[in-house]
Amino acid sequence: MVPLFTMVWFANIVFDTAGHLAFKAASMKADQYDGWEHWRAMLSGPMLWLGLAAFVVEFFLWLALLTLAPLAQGVLIGSASIVGVMIGGRLFFREEITPPRAAAAILIAFGVVLVGWSGE
């Protein structure tokens, strides 16, 4: 069960991270507009729809993950996507990773490892 669990968990992180990054890209592209024009610009661009599709896939992966792990364990290891989003924000949007954020990411990753494989 460990390889299947790991594959589903990794895919969940990838699709969750992709959804967040696509939403950020859609919002940034429409940033030049205000009010309804902002929303219209986002709705007409592909990134919003890519983000929605990623979250639909992530939803089903999340359900699959919860069939393989207890809820408490699943929720805790699901927080690993925070690290992926932070790294993606740096790579794609040049967002700053401050020392406190880097330390937090390391602690989250360490905690995920402890929680994720402690029940196996």
Backbone as XML, in Angstrom:
<?xml version="1.0"?>
<chain id="A" units="angstrom">
  <residue number="1" name="MET">
    <atom name="N" x="0.819" y="-1.195" z="0.000"/>
    <atom name="CA" x="0.000" y="0.000" z="0.000"/>
    <atom name="C" x="0.865" y="1.262" z="0.000"/>
  </residue>
  <residue number="2" name="VAL">
    <atom name="N" x="2.091" y="1.193" z="0.474"/>
    <atom name="CA" x="2.941" y="2.385" z="0.558"/>
    <atom name="C" x="3.210" y="3.006" z="-0.816"/>
  </residue>
  <residue number="3" name="PRO">
    <atom name="N" x="3.539" y="2.227" z="-1.875"/>
    <atom name="CA" x="3.756" y="2.876" z="-3.181"/>
    <atom name="C" x="2.490" y="3.562" z="-3.711"/>
  </residue>
  <residue number="4" name="LEU">
    <atom name="N" x="1.333" y="2.927" z="-3.591"/>
    <atom name="CA" x="0.085" y="3.538" z="-4.053"/>
    <atom name="C" x="-0.218" y="4.804" z="-3.262"/>
  </residue>
  <residue number="5" name="PHE">
    <atom name="N" x="-0.080" y="4.732" z="-1.957"/>
    <atom name="CA" x="-0.306" y="5.883" z="-1.096"/>
    <atom name="C" x="0.611" y="7.039" z="-1.503"/>
  </residue>
  <residue number="6" name="THR">
    <atom name="N" x="1.868" y="6.751" z="-1.720"/>
    <atom name="CA" x="2.844" y="7.776" z="-2.080"/>
    <atom name="C" x="2.530" y="8.384" z="-3.442"/>
  </residue>
  <residue number="7" name="MET">
    <atom name="N" x="2.128" y="7.558" z="-4.401"/>
    <atom name="CA" x="1.795" y="8.074" z="-5.727"/>
    <atom name="C" x="0.565" y="8.973" z="-5.681"/>
  </residue>
  <residue number="8" name="VAL">
    <atom name="N" x="-0.466" y="8.554" z="-4.961"/>
    <atom name="CA" x="-1.680" y="9.359" z="-4.863"/>
    <atom name="C" x="-1.386" y="10.655" z="-4.121"/>
  </residue>
  <residue number="9" name="TRP">
    <atom name="N" x="-0.605" y="10.569" z="-3.059"/>
    <atom name="CA" x="-0.250" y="11.753" z="-2.284"/>
    <atom name="C" x="0.540" y="12.747" z="-3.142"/>
  </residue>
  <residue number="10" name="PHE">
    <atom name="N" x="1.528" y="12.240" z="-3.891"/>
    <atom name="CA" x="2.343" y="13.112" z="-4.739"/>
    <atom name="C" x="1.482" y="13.761" z="-5.826"/>
  </residue>
  <residue number="11" name="ALA">
    <atom name="N" x="0.624" y="12.987" z="-6.462"/>
    <atom name="CA" x="-0.262" y="13.534" z="-7.500"/>
    <atom name="C" x="-1.187" y="14.589" z="-6.915"/>
  </residue>
  <residue number="12" name="ASN">
    <atom name="N" x="-1.667" y="14.359" z="-5.690"/>
    <atom name="CA" x="-2.525" y="15.326" z="-5.010"/>
    <atom name="C" x="-1.784" y="16.647" z="-4.815"/>
  </residue>
  <residue number="13" name="ILE">
    <atom name="N" x="-0.552" y="16.565" z="-4.391"/>
    <atom name="CA" x="0.259" y="17.782" z="-4.186"/>
    <atom name="C" x="0.487" y="18.502" z="-5.510"/>
  </residue>
  <residue number="14" name="VAL">
    <atom name="N" x="0.797" y="17.762" z="-6.551"/>
    <atom name="CA" x="1.055" y="18.369" z="-7.863"/>
    <atom name="C" x="-0.180" y="19.106" z="-8.369"/>
  </residue>
  <residue number="15" name="PHE">
    <atom name="N" x="-1.349" y="18.455" z="-8.311"/>
    <atom name="CA" x="-2.556" y="19.098" z="-8.835"/>
    <atom name="C" x="-3.032" y="20.241" z="-7.949"/>
  </residue>
  <residue number="16" name="ASP">
    <atom name="N" x="-2.868" y="20.117" z="-6.641"/>
    <atom name="CA" x="-3.236" y="21.211" z="-5.742"/>
    <atom name="C" x="-2.351" y="22.426" z="-5.993"/>
  </residue>
  <residue number="17" name="THR">
    <atom name="N" x="-1.059" y="22.188" z="-6.109"/>
    <atom name="CA" x="-0.116" y="23.273" z="-6.381"/>
    <atom name="C" x="-0.403" y="23.911" z="-7.738"/>
  </residue>
  <residue number="18" name="ALA">
    <atom name="N" x="-0.647" y="23.085" z="-8.750"/>
    <atom name="CA" x="-0.944" y="23.611" z="-10.088"/>
    <atom name="C" x="-2.204" y="24.476" z="-10.067"/>
  </residue>
  <residue number="19" name="GLY">
    <atom name="N" x="-3.210" y="24.059" z="-9.318"/>
    <atom name="CA" x="-4.433" y="24.848" z="-9.233"/>
    <atom name="C" x="-4.194" y="26.214" z="-8.623"/>
  </residue>
  <residue number="20" name="HIS">
    <atom name="N" x="-3.451" y="26.252" z="-7.544"/>
    <atom name="CA" x="-3.155" y="27.533" z="-6.893"/>
    <atom name="C" x="-2.331" y="28.441" z="-7.800"/>
  </residue>
  <residue number="21" name="LEU">
    <atom name="N" x="-1.334" y="27.873" z="-8.470"/>
    <atom name="CA" x="-0.486" y="28.676" z="-9.341"/>
    <atom name="C" x="-1.268" y="29.188" z="-10.552"/>
  </residue>
  <residue number="22" name="ALA">
    <atom name="N" x="-2.159" y="28.369" z="-11.088"/>
    <atom name="CA" x="-2.967" y="28.811" z="-12.224"/>
    <atom name="C" x="-3.911" y="29.938" z="-11.809"/>
  </residue>
  <residue number="23" name="PHE">
    <atom name="N" x="-4.502" y="29.837" z="-10.623"/>
    <atom name="CA" x="-5.373" y="30.916" z="-10.146"/>
    <atom name="C" x="-4.585" y="32.211" z="-9.959"/>
  </residue>
  <residue number="24" name="LYS">
    <atom name="N" x="-3.379" y="32.106" z="-9.442"/>
    <atom name="CA" x="-2.539" y="33.290" z="-9.268"/>
    <atom name="C" x="-2.221" y="33.916" z="-10.631"/>
  </residue>
  <residue number="25" name="ALA">
    <atom name="N" x="-1.878" y="33.078" z="-11.610"/>
    <atom name="CA" x="-1.576" y="33.581" z="-12.946"/>
    <atom name="C" x="-2.802" y="34.251" z="-13.564"/>
  </residue>
  <residue number="26" name="ALA">
    <atom name="N" x="-3.973" y="33.659" z="-13.397"/>
    <atom name="CA" x="-5.204" y="34.245" z="-13.937"/>
    <atom name="C" x="-5.484" y="35.594" z="-13.294"/>
  </residue>
  <residue number="27" name="SER">
    <atom name="N" x="-5.284" y="35.673" z="-12.007"/>
    <atom name="CA" x="-5.537" y="36.920" z="-11.295"/>
    <atom name="C" x="-4.549" y="38.007" z="-11.703"/>
  </residue>
  <residue number="28" name="MET">
    <atom name="N" x="-3.289" y="37.634" z="-11.873"/>
    <atom name="CA" x="-2.283" y="38.614" z="-12.264"/>
    <atom name="C" x="-2.538" y="39.139" z="-13.673"/>
  </residue>
  <residue number="29" name="LYS">
    <atom name="N" x="-2.986" y="38.259" z="-14.567"/>
    <atom name="CA" x="-3.250" y="38.694" z="-15.939"/>
    <atom name="C" x="-4.398" y="39.695" z="-15.981"/>
  </residue>
  <residue number="30" name="ALA">
    <atom name="N" x="-5.360" y="39.544" z="-15.088"/>
    <atom name="CA" x="-6.518" y="40.442" z="-15.056"/>
    <atom name="C" x="-6.309" y="41.605" z="-14.103"/>
  </residue>
  <residue number="31" name="ASP">
    <atom name="N" x="-5.120" y="41.731" z="-13.550"/>
    <atom name="CA" x="-4.839" y="42.747" z="-12.530"/>
    <atom name="C" x="-4.998" y="44.182" z="-13.032"/>
  </residue>
  <residue number="32" name="GLN">
    <atom name="N" x="-4.902" y="44.366" z="-14.318"/>
    <atom name="CA" x="-4.993" y="45.721" z="-14.879"/>
    <atom name="C" x="-6.421" y="46.251" z="-14.919"/>
  </residue>
  <residue number="33" name="TYR">
    <atom name="N" x="-7.380" y="45.377" z="-14.624"/>
    <atom name="CA" x="-8.779" y="45.785" z="-14.658"/>
    <atom name="C" x="-9.352" y="45.876" z="-13.250"/>
  </residue>
  <residue number="34" name="ASP">
    <atom name="N" x="-10.439" y="46.619" z="-13.106"/>
    <atom name="CA" x="-11.124" y="46.761" z="-11.826"/>
    <atom name="C" x="-12.540" y="46.211" z="-11.943"/>
  </residue>
  <residue number="35" name="GLY">
    <atom name="N" x="-13.087" y="45.839" z="-10.794"/>
    <atom name="CA" x="-14.491" y="45.437" z="-10.716"/>
    <atom name="C" x="-14.827" y="44.256" z="-11.601"/>
  </residue>
  <residue number="36" name="TRP">
    <atom name="N" x="-15.936" y="44.391" z="-12.312"/>
    <atom name="CA" x="-16.420" y="43.305" z="-13.161"/>
    <atom name="C" x="-15.479" y="43.015" z="-14.312"/>
  </residue>
  <residue number="37" name="GLU">
    <atom name="N" x="-14.767" y="44.015" z="-14.773"/>
    <atom name="CA" x="-13.815" y="43.804" z="-15.870"/>
    <atom name="C" x="-12.694" y="42.847" z="-15.439"/>
  </residue>
  <residue number="38" name="HIS">
    <atom name="N" x="-12.303" y="42.949" z="-14.179"/>
    <atom name="CA" x="-11.288" y="42.034" z="-13.638"/>
    <atom name="C" x="-11.790" y="40.598" z="-13.740"/>
  </residue>
  <residue number="39" name="TRP">
    <atom name="N" x="-13.035" y="40.380" z="-13.304"/>
    <atom name="CA" x="-13.613" y="39.035" z="-13.341"/>
    <atom name="C" x="-13.814" y="38.567" z="-14.779"/>
  </residue>
  <residue number="40" name="ARG">
    <atom name="N" x="-14.252" y="39.446" z="-15.646"/>
    <atom name="CA" x="-14.464" y="39.099" z="-17.048"/>
    <atom name="C" x="-13.140" y="38.690" z="-17.696"/>
  </residue>
  <residue number="41" name="ALA">
    <atom name="N" x="-12.078" y="39.419" z="-17.390"/>
    <atom name="CA" x="-10.762" y="39.078" z="-17.943"/>
    <atom name="C" x="-10.281" y="37.726" z="-17.422"/>
  </residue>
  <residue number="42" name="MET">
    <atom name="N" x="-10.523" y="37.453" z="-16.158"/>
    <atom name="CA" x="-10.119" y="36.149" z="-15.620"/>
    <atom name="C" x="-10.925" y="35.026" z="-16.251"/>
  </residue>
  <residue number="43" name="LEU">
    <atom name="N" x="-12.228" y="35.215" z="-16.388"/>
    <atom name="CA" x="-13.093" y="34.173" z="-16.947"/>
    <atom name="C" x="-12.797" y="33.894" z="-18.411"/>
  </residue>
  <residue number="44" name="SER">
    <atom name="N" x="-12.260" y="34.871" z="-19.115"/>
    <atom name="CA" x="-11.978" y="34.678" z="-20.535"/>
    <atom name="C" x="-10.590" y="34.081" z="-20.783"/>
  </residue>
  <residue number="45" name="GLY">
    <atom name="N" x="-9.772" y="33.985" z="-19.757"/>
    <atom name="CA" x="-8.428" y="33.442" z="-19.920"/>
    <atom name="C" x="-8.362" y="31.961" z="-19.577"/>
  </residue>
  <residue number="46" name="PRO">
    <atom name="N" x="-7.425" y="31.256" z="-20.165"/>
    <atom name="CA" x="-7.325" y="29.809" z="-19.932"/>
    <atom name="C" x="-6.818" y="29.418" z="-18.545"/>
  </residue>
  <residue number="47" name="MET">
    <atom name="N" x="-6.085" y="30.296" z="-17.877"/>
    <atom name="CA" x="-5.485" y="29.898" z="-16.600"/>
    <atom name="C" x="-6.526" y="29.631" z="-15.517"/>
  </residue>
  <residue number="48" name="LEU">
    <atom name="N" x="-7.584" y="30.406" z="-15.499"/>
    <atom name="CA" x="-8.642" y="30.158" z="-14.516"/>
    <atom name="C" x="-9.244" y="28.775" z="-14.728"/>
  </residue>
  <residue number="49" name="TRP">
    <atom name="N" x="-9.487" y="28.428" z="-15.980"/>
    <atom name="CA" x="-10.104" y="27.137" z="-16.285"/>
    <atom name="C" x="-9.126" y="25.996" z="-16.047"/>
  </residue>
  <residue number="50" name="LEU">
    <atom name="N" x="-7.861" y="26.235" z="-16.309"/>
    <atom name="CA" x="-6.838" y="25.235" z="-15.995"/>
    <atom name="C" x="-6.784" y="24.997" z="-14.487"/>
  </residue>
  <residue number="51" name="GLY">
    <atom name="N" x="-6.855" y="26.085" z="-13.720"/>
    <atom name="CA" x="-6.874" y="25.965" z="-12.264"/>
    <atom name="C" x="-8.087" y="25.197" z="-11.774"/>
  </residue>
  <residue number="52" name="LEU">
    <atom name="N" x="-9.246" y="25.487" z="-12.326"/>
    <atom name="CA" x="-10.462" y="24.753" z="-11.942"/>
    <atom name="C" x="-10.331" y="23.270" z="-12.275"/>
  </residue>
  <residue number="53" name="ALA">
    <atom name="N" x="-9.810" y="22.962" z="-13.461"/>
    <atom name="CA" x="-9.621" y="21.563" z="-13.844"/>
    <atom name="C" x="-8.645" y="20.868" z="-12.896"/>
  </residue>
  <residue number="54" name="ALA">
    <atom name="N" x="-7.574" y="21.553" z="-12.542"/>
    <atom name="CA" x="-6.595" y="20.976" z="-11.614"/>
    <atom name="C" x="-7.241" y="20.676" z="-10.263"/>
  </residue>
  <residue number="55" name="PHE">
    <atom name="N" x="-8.104" y="21.581" z="-9.801"/>
    <atom name="CA" x="-8.754" y="21.352" z="-8.515"/>
    <atom name="C" x="-9.806" y="20.246" z="-8.580"/>
  </residue>
  <residue number="56" name="VAL">
    <atom name="N" x="-10.425" y="20.052" z="-9.727"/>
    <atom name="CA" x="-11.364" y="18.931" z="-9.867"/>
    <atom name="C" x="-10.602" y="17.610" z="-9.762"/>
  </residue>
  <residue number="57" name="VAL">
    <atom name="N" x="-9.478" y="17.513" z="-10.485"/>
    <atom name="CA" x="-8.651" y="16.308" z="-10.388"/>
    <atom name="C" x="-8.139" y="16.132" z="-8.968"/>
  </residue>
  <residue number="58" name="GLU">
    <atom name="N" x="-7.698" y="17.212" z="-8.357"/>
    <atom name="CA" x="-7.181" y="17.147" z="-6.982"/>
    <atom name="C" x="-8.253" y="16.667" z="-6.019"/>
  </residue>
  <residue number="59" name="PHE">
    <atom name="N" x="-9.497" y="17.069" z="-6.232"/>
    <atom name="CA" x="-10.605" y="16.636" z="-5.384"/>
    <atom name="C" x="-10.723" y="15.110" z="-5.392"/>
  </residue>
  <residue number="60" name="PHE">
    <atom name="N" x="-10.675" y="14.510" z="-6.574"/>
    <atom name="CA" x="-10.790" y="13.059" z="-6.654"/>
    <atom name="C" x="-9.550" y="12.358" z="-6.102"/>
  </residue>
  <residue number="61" name="LEU">
    <atom name="N" x="-8.391" y="12.962" z="-6.298"/>
    <atom name="CA" x="-7.178" y="12.415" z="-5.685"/>
    <atom name="C" x="-7.253" y="12.493" z="-4.163"/>
  </residue>
  <residue number="62" name="TRP">
    <atom name="N" x="-7.838" y="13.576" z="-3.652"/>
    <atom name="CA" x="-8.010" y="13.730" z="-2.207"/>
    <atom name="C" x="-8.920" y="12.637" z="-1.659"/>
  </residue>
  <residue number="63" name="LEU">
    <atom name="N" x="-10.008" y="12.371" z="-2.362"/>
    <atom name="CA" x="-10.897" y="11.286" z="-1.942"/>
    <atom name="C" x="-10.168" y="9.948" z="-1.951"/>
  </residue>
  <residue number="64" name="ALA">
    <atom name="N" x="-9.370" y="9.711" z="-2.985"/>
    <atom name="CA" x="-8.591" y="8.473" z="-3.050"/>
    <atom name="C" x="-7.596" y="8.397" z="-1.906"/>
  </residue>
  <residue number="65" name="LEU">
    <atom name="N" x="-6.958" y="9.521" z="-1.602"/>
    <atom name="CA" x="-5.993" y="9.548" z="-0.500"/>
    <atom name="C" x="-6.667" y="9.205" z="0.827"/>
  </residue>
  <residue number="66" name="LEU">
    <atom name="N" x="-7.868" y="9.731" z="1.009"/>
    <atom name="CA" x="-8.572" y="9.459" z="2.269"/>
    <atom name="C" x="-9.046" y="8.016" z="2.383"/>
  </residue>
  <residue number="67" name="THR">
    <atom name="N" x="-9.142" y="7.303" z="1.268"/>
    <atom name="CA" x="-9.447" y="5.875" z="1.358"/>
    <atom name="C" x="-8.222" y="5.067" z="1.757"/>
  </residue>
  <residue number="68" name="LEU">
    <atom name="N" x="-7.044" y="5.663" z="1.599"/>
    <atom name="CA" x="-5.794" y="4.969" z="1.898"/>
    <atom name="C" x="-5.195" y="5.348" z="3.243"/>
  </residue>
  <residue number="69" name="ALA">
    <atom name="N" x="-5.700" y="6.405" z="3.858"/>
    <atom name="CA" x="-5.110" y="6.891" z="5.113"/>
    <atom name="C" x="-6.213" y="7.392" z="6.035"/>
  </residue>
  <residue number="70" name="PRO">
    <atom name="N" x="-5.949" y="7.376" z="7.336"/>
    <atom name="CA" x="-6.901" y="7.984" z="8.267"/>
    <atom name="C" x="-7.016" y="9.491" z="8.010"/>
  </residue>
  <residue number="71" name="LEU">
    <atom name="N" x="-8.144" y="10.054" z="8.349"/>
    <atom name="CA" x="-8.405" y="11.473" z="8.094"/>
    <atom name="C" x="-7.336" y="12.365" z="8.720"/>
  </residue>
  <residue number="72" name="ALA">
    <atom name="N" x="-6.995" y="12.138" z="9.967"/>
    <atom name="CA" x="-6.009" y="12.990" z="10.649"/>
    <atom name="C" x="-4.662" y="12.955" z="9.929"/>
  </residue>
  <residue number="73" name="GLN">
    <atom name="N" x="-4.260" y="11.786" z="9.497"/>
    <atom name="CA" x="-2.998" y="11.663" z="8.771"/>
    <atom name="C" x="-3.111" y="12.341" z="7.410"/>
  </residue>
  <residue number="74" name="GLY">
    <atom name="N" x="-4.209" y="12.146" z="6.706"/>
    <atom name="CA" x="-4.399" y="12.738" z="5.387"/>
    <atom name="C" x="-4.368" y="14.250" z="5.423"/>
  </residue>
  <residue number="75" name="VAL">
    <atom name="N" x="-5.047" y="14.832" z="6.387"/>
    <atom name="CA" x="-5.077" y="16.292" z="6.495"/>
    <atom name="C" x="-3.686" y="16.842" z="6.788"/>
  </residue>
  <residue number="76" name="LEU">
    <atom name="N" x="-2.962" y="16.187" z="7.656"/>
    <atom name="CA" x="-1.621" y="16.674" z="7.991"/>
    <atom name="C" x="-0.663" y="16.576" z="6.811"/>
  </residue>
  <residue number="77" name="ILE">
    <atom name="N" x="-0.670" y="15.450" z="6.110"/>
    <atom name="CA" x="0.260" y="15.333" z="4.986"/>
    <atom name="C" x="-0.200" y="16.179" z="3.802"/>
  </residue>
  <residue number="78" name="GLY">
    <atom name="N" x="-1.494" y="16.498" z="3.748"/>
    <atom name="CA" x="-1.996" y="17.382" z="2.710"/>
    <atom name="C" x="-1.409" y="18.777" z="2.803"/>
  </residue>
  <residue number="79" name="SER">
    <atom name="N" x="-0.934" y="19.136" z="3.970"/>
    <atom name="CA" x="-0.339" y="20.463" z="4.143"/>
    <atom name="C" x="0.986" y="20.602" z="3.397"/>
  </residue>
  <residue number="80" name="ALA">
    <atom name="N" x="1.516" y="19.516" z="2.876"/>
    <atom name="CA" x="2.771" y="19.590" z="2.119"/>
    <atom name="C" x="2.617" y="20.432" z="0.863"/>
  </residue>
  <residue number="81" name="SER">
    <atom name="N" x="1.394" y="20.588" z="0.371"/>
    <atom name="CA" x="1.200" y="21.406" z="-0.831"/>
    <atom name="C" x="1.557" y="22.863" z="-0.567"/>
  </residue>
  <residue number="82" name="ILE">
    <atom name="N" x="1.548" y="23.275" z="0.689"/>
    <atom name="CA" x="1.961" y="24.634" z="1.037"/>
    <atom name="C" x="3.397" y="24.881" z="0.576"/>
  </residue>
  <residue number="83" name="VAL">
    <atom name="N" x="4.233" y="23.892" z="0.749"/>
    <atom name="CA" x="5.631" y="24.010" z="0.332"/>
    <atom name="C" x="5.707" y="24.116" z="-1.189"/>
  </residue>
  <residue number="84" name="GLY">
    <atom name="N" x="4.934" y="23.291" z="-1.886"/>
    <atom name="CA" x="4.919" y="23.349" z="-3.347"/>
    <atom name="C" x="4.449" y="24.690" z="-3.875"/>
  </residue>
  <residue number="85" name="VAL">
    <atom name="N" x="3.415" y="25.240" z="-3.252"/>
    <atom name="CA" x="2.894" y="26.540" z="-3.676"/>
    <atom name="C" x="3.943" y="27.631" z="-3.428"/>
  </residue>
  <residue number="86" name="MET">
    <atom name="N" x="4.631" y="27.559" z="-2.312"/>
    <atom name="CA" x="5.649" y="28.558" z="-2.011"/>
    <atom name="C" x="6.796" y="28.492" z="-3.030"/>
  </residue>
  <residue number="87" name="ILE">
    <atom name="N" x="7.238" y="27.296" z="-3.352"/>
    <atom name="CA" x="8.316" y="27.137" z="-4.334"/>
    <atom name="C" x="7.834" y="27.577" z="-5.718"/>
  </residue>
  <residue number="88" name="GLY">
    <atom name="N" x="6.605" y="27.196" z="-6.075"/>
    <atom name="CA" x="6.048" y="27.624" z="-7.353"/>
    <atom name="C" x="5.902" y="29.129" z="-7.442"/>
  </residue>
  <residue number="89" name="GLY">
    <atom name="N" x="5.507" y="29.762" z="-6.340"/>
    <atom name="CA" x="5.411" y="31.221" z="-6.309"/>
    <atom name="C" x="6.753" y="31.873" z="-6.562"/>
  </residue>
  <residue number="90" name="ARG">
    <atom name="N" x="7.782" y="31.279" z="-6.040"/>
    <atom name="CA" x="9.141" y="31.803" z="-6.260"/>
    <atom name="C" x="9.569" y="31.619" z="-7.718"/>
  </residue>
  <residue number="91" name="LEU">
    <atom name="N" x="9.342" y="30.412" z="-8.249"/>
    <atom name="CA" x="9.794" y="30.096" z="-9.602"/>
    <atom name="C" x="9.024" y="30.853" z="-10.684"/>
  </residue>
  <residue number="92" name="PHE">
    <atom name="N" x="7.705" y="30.929" z="-10.526"/>
    <atom name="CA" x="6.877" y="31.484" z="-11.594"/>
    <atom name="C" x="6.522" y="32.954" z="-11.417"/>
  </residue>
  <residue number="93" name="PHE">
    <atom name="N" x="6.507" y="33.424" z="-10.163"/>
    <atom name="CA" x="6.067" y="34.794" z="-9.909"/>
    <atom name="C" x="7.112" y="35.633" z="-9.193"/>
  </residue>
  <residue number="94" name="ARG">
    <atom name="N" x="8.286" y="35.064" z="-8.999"/>
    <atom name="CA" x="9.397" y="35.766" z="-8.350"/>
    <atom name="C" x="9.048" y="36.280" z="-6.950"/>
  </residue>
  <residue number="95" name="GLU">
    <atom name="N" x="8.197" y="35.532" z="-6.267"/>
    <atom name="CA" x="7.850" y="35.914" z="-4.899"/>
    <atom name="C" x="9.020" y="35.594" z="-3.982"/>
  </residue>
  <residue number="96" name="GLU">
    <atom name="N" x="9.163" y="36.390" z="-2.970"/>
    <atom name="CA" x="10.299" y="36.255" z="-2.057"/>
    <atom name="C" x="10.064" y="35.119" z="-1.056"/>
  </residue>
  <residue number="97" name="ILE">
    <atom name="N" x="11.118" y="34.346" z="-0.848"/>
    <atom name="CA" x="11.108" y="33.349" z="0.228"/>
    <atom name="C" x="12.044" y="33.878" z="1.303"/>
  </residue>
  <residue number="98" name="THR">
    <atom name="N" x="11.451" y="34.402" z="2.355"/>
    <atom name="CA" x="12.236" y="34.972" z="3.449"/>
    <atom name="C" x="12.778" y="33.844" z="4.326"/>
  </residue>
  <residue number="99" name="PRO">
    <atom name="N" x="13.781" y="34.120" z="5.139"/>
    <atom name="CA" x="14.289" y="33.081" z="6.037"/>
    <atom name="C" x="13.198" y="32.464" z="6.930"/>
  </residue>
  <residue number="100" name="PRO">
    <atom name="N" x="12.278" y="33.253" z="7.512"/>
    <atom name="CA" x="11.217" y="32.608" z="8.296"/>
    <atom name="C" x="10.327" y="31.683" z="7.448"/>
  </residue>
  <residue number="101" name="ARG">
    <atom name="N" x="10.036" y="32.079" z="6.217"/>
    <atom name="CA" x="9.234" y="31.211" z="5.339"/>
    <atom name="C" x="9.991" y="29.941" z="4.988"/>
  </residue>
  <residue number="102" name="ALA">
    <atom name="N" x="11.284" y="30.071" z="4.705"/>
    <atom name="CA" x="12.095" y="28.895" z="4.397"/>
    <atom name="C" x="12.141" y="27.955" z="5.596"/>
  </residue>
  <residue number="103" name="ALA">
    <atom name="N" x="12.319" y="28.508" z="6.792"/>
    <atom name="CA" x="12.341" y="27.679" z="8.001"/>
    <atom name="C" x="10.995" y="26.980" z="8.191"/>
  </residue>
  <residue number="104" name="ALA">
    <atom name="N" x="9.909" y="27.708" z="7.951"/>
    <atom name="CA" x="8.583" y="27.116" z="8.086"/>
    <atom name="C" x="8.390" y="25.974" z="7.089"/>
  </residue>
  <residue number="105" name="ALA">
    <atom name="N" x="8.861" y="26.172" z="5.856"/>
    <atom name="CA" x="8.735" y="25.121" z="4.838"/>
    <atom name="C" x="9.509" y="23.876" z="5.235"/>
  </residue>
  <residue number="106" name="ILE">
    <atom name="N" x="10.690" y="24.075" z="5.782"/>
    <atom name="CA" x="11.500" y="22.934" z="6.238"/>
    <atom name="C" x="10.792" y="22.206" z="7.374"/>
  </residue>
  <residue number="107" name="LEU">
    <atom name="N" x="10.244" y="22.954" z="8.311"/>
    <atom name="CA" x="9.525" y="22.333" z="9.426"/>
    <atom name="C" x="8.278" y="21.597" z="8.943"/>
  </residue>
  <residue number="108" name="ILE">
    <atom name="N" x="7.553" y="22.189" z="7.984"/>
    <atom name="CA" x="6.369" y="21.526" z="7.436"/>
    <atom name="C" x="6.778" y="20.226" z="6.755"/>
  </residue>
  <residue number="109" name="ALA">
    <atom name="N" x="7.820" y="20.289" z="5.932"/>
    <atom name="CA" x="8.272" y="19.092" z="5.221"/>
    <atom name="C" x="8.703" y="18.009" z="6.207"/>
  </residue>
  <residue number="110" name="PHE">
    <atom name="N" x="9.411" y="18.389" z="7.241"/>
    <atom name="CA" x="9.849" y="17.423" z="8.249"/>
    <atom name="C" x="8.641" y="16.815" z="8.971"/>
  </residue>
  <residue number="111" name="GLY">
    <atom name="N" x="7.691" y="17.655" z="9.326"/>
    <atom name="CA" x="6.484" y="17.156" z="9.989"/>
    <atom name="C" x="5.682" y="16.229" z="9.110"/>
  </residue>
  <residue number="112" name="VAL">
    <atom name="N" x="5.607" y="16.546" z="7.825"/>
    <atom name="CA" x="4.882" y="15.692" z="6.882"/>
    <atom name="C" x="5.537" y="14.325" z="6.796"/>
  </residue>
  <residue number="113" name="VAL">
    <atom name="N" x="6.848" y="14.299" z="6.748"/>
    <atom name="CA" x="7.558" y="13.015" z="6.715"/>
    <atom name="C" x="7.258" y="12.212" z="7.974"/>
  </residue>
  <residue number="114" name="LEU">
    <atom name="N" x="7.301" y="12.867" z="9.114"/>
    <atom name="CA" x="7.031" y="12.152" z="10.369"/>
    <atom name="C" x="5.606" y="11.616" z="10.423"/>
  </residue>
  <residue number="115" name="VAL">
    <atom name="N" x="4.650" y="12.427" z="10.054"/>
    <atom name="CA" x="3.244" y="12.025" z="10.121"/>
    <atom name="C" x="2.904" y="11.042" z="9.011"/>
  </residue>
  <residue number="116" name="GLY">
    <atom name="N" x="3.396" y="11.326" z="7.801"/>
    <atom name="CA" x="3.028" y="10.528" z="6.645"/>
    <atom name="C" x="3.463" y="9.089" z="6.720"/>
  </residue>
  <residue number="117" name="TRP">
    <atom name="N" x="4.582" y="8.834" z="7.287"/>
    <atom name="CA" x="5.077" y="7.470" z="7.313"/>
    <atom name="C" x="5.125" y="6.863" z="8.708"/>
  </residue>
  <residue number="118" name="SER">
    <atom name="N" x="4.597" y="7.557" z="9.692"/>
    <atom name="CA" x="4.606" y="6.994" z="11.047"/>
    <atom name="C" x="3.591" y="5.883" z="11.194"/>
  </residue>
  <residue number="119" name="GLY">
    <atom name="N" x="2.511" y="5.925" z="10.407"/>
    <atom name="CA" x="1.473" y="4.906" z="10.512"/>
    <atom name="C" x="1.760" y="3.686" z="9.687"/>
  </residue>
  <residue number="120" name="GLU">
    <atom name="N" x="2.780" y="3.712" z="8.863"/>
    <atom name="CA" x="3.065" y="2.576" z="7.959"/>
    <atom name="C" x="3.936" y="1.561" z="8.649"/>
  </residue>
</chain>
